[in-house]
């Protein structure tokens, strides 16, 4: 008599074969590519392994049939769209933090409200949750798991459609980032998501152009941005898309410019040079109240996908470096993980590595608190 595992394997193989074969009728497996549809026709019987490959498979590295490994394919939107003459630049003064604060007071009667509705399916995809596990199934980040179903918004960090004005339709909440996003529509009807500045409102017009006005939401290269302006979504390399200053409420300040580089003071107090051909967006990012949110109950953390954690003070010395003792009022040493790694951070950059375009490293946390920077 055959062993149990062999009999179960035969039953599974026969079931898949009948499913694909379809009793002599021409059937196609679910989500089968056109190139494989001819292989599923007629009385052909497929093996168990071949039949499994025809079934729909989705894993954490694949978000859709086109967008794999979360890499958005390049789409040339400029083809066939006749561009009109760009209007002359009328606002050329630096958009400073003082100007933005005045603008905030003028817009106090119309606060930035997020859209209470569904996201556009074509501009989003469902988020694959890892629950803190890596590709081998091992837990690499503790206290992660569960949570509500989320959809990732495809945000245009490159602002690839140059010299084409767009109208802001609404401000939306984005579960995968701290700042809000704005749904914009270009003149030819193309929809896109961008990061929403603090003073952006539905109905405003934004544009990405070298001759755009210095107003919030417009994207320009550093060559066209005057010194003293506050910017966000900064490119590290020309054409690579914004990588710096993308969190809620953050902004960077253009200190000075020379013939090749623009010197920028980042939110972390680091001063760094960027090539003049790198693009950035004017203004400070939205959702300043994000860090003042009162959750109210422990279940909110479960909605966000954060599982409970146990304090090291409450453990035994054999389980955590902070454990043990007759009092739980102190941590007995600087805060560390169960494996002795510093939790407050530590320097990882080699002291012999050249700074390159970094003019000044970020100040320590104690210095930022002392001078009121943090």
N, C-alpha and C positions, 0 to 999 in steps of 0.2 A: 504494500500500500504506500502511495506517495506521501511524503511529509506534508504537514499542514501548510507551510509557507509556499510549497510548490503548487498545491491545489488552489490557494488563494491567488497566486500569480496567474495561473491559467484562467481562472474565472475573470479576473480583471482584464486580461488580454482579450478574451473572447467578447467581453462586454464592449470594449472599445472598438473592436473590429466590427461588431454588428452596428454600433452607433455610426461609424464612418461609412460602412458599406451601405447601410440603409435598406437592407432586404432586396438588393438588386436594383433599386432606383438610384438615379444620379443625385447625390447629396453632397453638400459642401460643409465642412466642419466650421464651427463658429469662428468668425474673424480670420478665415483662411485667406492668404494672399492669392491674387489671381494666378501667379505662376504655379501654385500648388493645387489649383482647383481641378486641373485635368488628372491629377494623380488620385483623386478621390472618386472617380467615376467608375461605373460598371461593377462587375462582380469582384473587383480586386480586393483582396483581404490584406490589411496592413498589420504589421506586428505591433506589439504593445508599446515599444519605445517610439516607433514612427508615429503611431496614433497620438501619443502624448504630445509630441512636438507640434501637432496640428491644432491642439486645443489652445484656447486663449490663456496666455501667461503674462502676468504683470508683476513686477517686483519693485523694490524700493529705488532702483536706479533708472526706471523707465516711467515717464509721466504720460506719454501718449505715443502713437505710432510715428509721429514726426519729431517731437521734441524728446530726445533721449538724453539721459544723464543731465537733465535740467539745462541743456544748452539750446538757446533759442536760435533757430535757423535764420540766416540772413535773407531778408526780403528787400528787393529794390523797389521802394514805393515811388521813386521819382520817374519811372518809365511812363511815358505817355501823358504826364501832367504838365500842361503849359503854365509856366511860372510868369506871373506878372511882374512889372517893375517894382522893386522894393521901395517902400516910402522912405523919405529922408529921416535921419535920426533927429528927434526933437528933444529928448531928455538925455542929456549927456553928463549931468552932475553925478557925483558919487552917491550911491544909496547907502547911507550910513545907518548905524543903529539908532541914532537920534531921529532920523527921518522915519524909520519904521515905527518907533514908539509914538510919534505924532499921528502916523497913519492908523495905528491901532486904536488910538483915542477917537478918531473920526469914525471908525468902523465898529465902535463898541455897541451901537444899536443893532447891528446885524452880525451876530457872532457866527463863527464857522460851524455849521451843523452838518453832520454826516448823513448820507443818504440811507434811509431805512427801507431797503429793498434787496433784491437779489443781484448778484454780480453777473456781468455779461459772460456767458459760457465760452465764447470764442477768445476772450482775453484772460482766461483763467483755467486752472486745472486742479483736480483734487490732490490734496497733499498726502503723500505716502509717509506714514509714521513709523519710525524706527524703534520707538520706546527705549531709547538709550542703547540699543544693540548695534554692533558693527556688522560687516558683511559675513562674519563667521558666526554670528549669533551670540557673541559674548557681550555682556553688559560693560560698556565703556563709560557711560554717563549714568550715574545713579539717580534715583528719584524722578524718573521720567516714565510716562505711560498713561494711557487713557486719554481723556479729553474729547471735546466735541469735534465733529468733522469740519475741516477747514479747506478753503480753496485758495491756491496761490495766485496772486495777480501778476500778470506779465507787465512789469514796469519798464518803460523806455528810458534807460539811463544814458543812452547815447544821444538822444534827441536827434535822431538821424534825418528827419525831414526838415531840411534847412530852407529858410526864406518862405515858409508856408504858414500863414497865420492859422491859429486854432482857437476855438471858443471853449471855455470851461463849461461843461454841462452840470457836473455835480462833484461834491467831495465825498469820498467813500472811506470807510474803515477797512484796513488791511490787517488780517490776523497774523501775517507772517513778518510784520515789521512794526516798529513803534510809532512812526509818523503816518499821517493820513496820505491817501493818494487822490489825485484829481483825474476824472474822466474828461478827456478833451476830444473835440471833433474838428478835424482839419477842413479846409474849404471844399475839398473834393469828397467829403463824407467819411474819411478814414477815422476810425476811433482808436484811441491809445490812452494808456495810463502814464502819468508822470507823478513825481513826488510833489505834494501840495505845500507851497509856502504858507507862512502864518497869515498873511494878509490877502490871500487869494480867495475870491468869491465866485459863485456861479454867474456866468455872463461875461466874465473878464476875457480878454484876448491875450494870448501868449504866442511867442514866436521864437525860434532858434535861428539867429542870423548874426553875422558879423557887424551889421549896422542896426541892430535892434536897440530899442530904448532901454535905459538903465532902470527898469522897474521890476518888481517881484514876479517871478515865473518865467522871465525871458532868459534864454541861454546864449552866452557869448564866449568867445575865446578871451583869455587873459589879456591879449593884446588890445582888446577893445574895452576892457573893464577898468575904470579909473581907480586910483589908489584910495583907500578908505572905505570901499564898498564891502558889504557883507555878502557872502556867497555860500552855496552848498552844492552837493553833488559834483565834486571836483574830480577831474580826470587825472590819473597818475601818469599816463602816457597818452599822447595825442591819438584820438580815435578809439581808445580802449573802453570808453564809457566811464561814467562817474563811479568812483570807488571810495572817496573820502566824504565825510560830513553827510551822512544819510540817516542818522538817528533823529528821534523827535526832539525838537527845540534846539538843535545844534546849528552853528554857523561858524564860518571862518572869516577872517579879516584880511583884505589885501593891504599889506604894509607899504611896499614899494615895488617898483619895476625897473629893470634895466633893459639892455638890448636883447638879451636872450631869455631871462628868467623873471618870474614874478615871485616875490617873497611873501609867503602866506603864514599867518599865525593860526594854527589849528585850535580846535576846542580843547585839546589836551595840553595846551600851553606850549606845544612844540612849534618851532619856527622852521619852515621848510621852503625850498625853492621848487617851483613848477615851471616847465617850459611855457612860453607865451602862446604856443599853439594848442595847449590844453583848454578844454571848455569847462565852464562852470555856470551855475544858475544863480540868479540874483535872489537875495532874501534869506530869511531864517525859516527853518522848517516848522511845520505845524505841530499841534497836539502837545502844547506846553504843559497841560494839566495831567499828563499821563503819569507822572511820578507822584502826584498828589491823590491818586485814586484810593478810595477806601473800599476794600474788598468786602468787609462785613461778615464773612463766614468762611469756614475752612473749605466748603464745597466749591468756592470760586477757583481755588488752586487746582482742584480736580478737573474743573471745566477747562482750565488752561493746560492740562496734561502734566501737572506736577504732583508727584506722589509724596506721601508724608516722609519726614526725615527725623531721625533720633539724634538728640544732642550728644556730643562726645562726653560731656560732663556726667550724663546719666548712665554711662557705661562702666564696665569694669576695666581695670588697668590692662587686662589681657586683650581687650577688644578695641581700645582706643587710647592714644597718648594722653588725652584729657581725663580719662576715667580714674576712678578710685578716690581715696581720701575721705575725710569726715565732713567736708564742706564742698558744696557745689557752687560757691560764689566766685570762683576764679578758674581760669583754664589751665593753670599750672605751667604754662609755657605759651609762646606765641601760637596763635590759631593754626592748626595743621589738619591735614586729612588723616584718616585712619592709618595711612602708610607713611606719615611723617612729612608730607609735602606742604610747604607753606601755602595757606589759603589766602593771605593778603597780597600775594604776588611777589615776584622776585625778578631781578634782572636776568635776562637770557641772552642779551646781545654781547658778543665778544668785545672786550676792550681794545683789541688790536684791529678790529674791523673799521675801515674808514667810514666817516659819516656820510660822504657823498654829498647829496643835495640837502642834507639836514644841517641847518645852521645852528640850532640849539635843541637839545633833547628836552622832553617834557619835564616839568618840575615835579619833585616828590609830592606825595599827597599832603604831608604835614606842612610844606611850604605853601601849597595852594590854599589850605584851610587858614593858615596864618594870615595871608594877605587877601582872603575873601575871594579867591578865584574859583574854587570848587563849590 
